[in-house]
Amino acid sequence: MKTIKMLPLLLVLFIAGSCSSVKVHTDYDKTANFSQYKTYAFFKPGIDKVEISDLDKKRIMRSIEEAMTAKGFTKSENPDLLVNIFTKARQKVDVNTFNSGWGYGWGWGWNPWMMGGNTSVNTYTEGTLFIDLIDAKKKELVWQGEGEGVLTKDMEKKDERVKEFVSKILAKYPPEAKK
């Protein structure tokens, strides 16, 4: 019986935990020689078109600079790579219903002792951040990382959340060399 009463709590913790993670996907040009890229710059015309606040753009660019520096890249006026970003956001709604009442056994049918029911509705914004790395000489996309997860409007947590998105995306760069 205690297990059944703990089920809603475990479900809520599972949902909360799964919402905080960032799912990452990447794609890249298999013919590109990623070892040749040492410098980067932001692709300003592309970043200017992104429909998010300038403050969020600054957060993303600052996090990208930190991640690229940690990987040994240098920001340059004559870069090997151009970094571009774009974003998507969508509203999500989760509806969870759990019947918690009194009764006995499992099965179908009406049970006069099953009287309680809890329904919770949770709305949140899920966002996707794309980071494109473009060969500056060829003007061709060579790598793209995509991170998808729940966004926050809490200013105190935005920097942390943006860093999480960027670091998890750029952790996949450069792609592992195939043997």
N, C-alpha and C positions, 0 to 999 in steps of 0.2 A: 504494500500500500504506500509506503514511503517513496518507493521508486516512482510510482505513478504521480505523486504530488510534486516530485522534483523534475518531472519531464518538462513542464512549461519553463522553468528556470533554465534548464539546460538548453532548450530551444532558443530562448532569448539570448543567452550567452553565445550560442553558435552563430546566430544571425548577426549579432553585434560584432563578433570577431571576424566573420566573413566579409562584412561591409568595410572594415578598416583596411583590408589588404588591397594591393594594387596588382591587377593581372597584367602581365606584359607579353607582348608579341613583337617579333621583329621580322624584317624581310631585308634582303640585301642582294646586290649584284655579285653573283658568284665568280665573275671574271675580274672583279676589282682587286687591286693589290693594296690592302689596307695598311701594310707596313710603310708605305711611302708617305702617308699623311702624318704631318707633325705640327701643323699650324691650323688655326681656324679663325673665322670672323662670323659675326651674325649677319644674316641676309635681311637687312633692314626693310627693303620693300615688301618682303613677305610677312615679316613680323608686324609691320605697321597695319596690315590688313586683318590681323587676328582680332576678333570681336570680343575682347575681354578688357577689363580695366587696365589702365597703364600701370597701376600698382601691381596687379597680378603678372603683367608682362615682365616687370622689373624683378619680381620674385623668381619667375621661371628662368630668366636670363642669368640672374645671379647664381642660381643653383646649377645651371649648365656650366657657367664659368668655373665654379668650384669643382664640379665633377671632371671637366676636361683638364683642368690644371692637375688634379689628382692622378689623372691618367698620363700625364707628361706632355700634354699639348700646350702650345703657346699661342696667345692671341696675337694676330698679325694684321698689318695693312695689306699684305700680299699673301693671303692664306692658301693652304692646300684644300681646305674644306670650308664650305659655307654652311652655317647652321640656321635652319628655319624651323618654325613651330606652327602648329595650328591646333585648334581645340574644338571639341563638341561637348554639349551638355544636354541632359534630358532629365525630366522629373520621373521618379519612380514611386510607386505606391505598393506597400506590402500590407496585406490583410491576413491576420492570423486568428483563427478561432480555435479555442480549446474548451471542451466541456469538462468541467470539474464539478462533480457532484457526489452524491452518495449512491450507493447501489452495490450490486454484487455481480460478478461474472462478466464475461464478454459475450457479445452476440448481437443479433438484430432484434428490432422490435421496440415497442414503447416500454419505458421503465418509469414508473411514477416517482422513483427515488432519484432520478437523474435530473436535477432541477437547475444546476448552476451552469453558466456558460460565460466565457470571457472572449471578447473580440478586441483585438488591438489593430489600429491602423497607423502605419508609419510612412510618412512621405519624406523623401530625400532627393538630392540631386546627385546624379552619377555623371562623371565627366571623363572625357578621353583627351589625353595629351599626346600629340604626335611630335616627334623630333626627327627632322629630316637632315641628313648629312649629304651635301652635294659636292661633287668634285668641282672645284673652282675653275680649273682649266677647261674641262670638257663641258661644264654646265649640265652635268647629269647626276641624277639621284643615285647614290651608291649604297645608302643604308637608311632604313626607316625603323624607328622604334615607336611602339604604341603602348601607352599605359592607361588602364581603365580602372576607376575606383570611385568611391563616394567622396564628394567634395564637402567642405565645411565653409560656413559663413562666419565662424568665430575667428576674428582677426588674430587672436593670440595663437591659434592653431594653424593658420594658413601657411606660414613659413615652413613649419614642420611638415605639413602635408605635401606642399610643393616639392620640398627636398626629397621626400619619400618617393614621389612620382618620378622625379628626374633621376635620382640615384638608382632606382630599380630598372628604369629604362636603359640608362647608359651603362649599367652593369653588364649588359648584353653586347656592348661594343668594345673592341672589334669582335666580329664573329670568330669562332674558333676555326683555325685552319684545318681543312679536311686532309686526312692522311691517305 
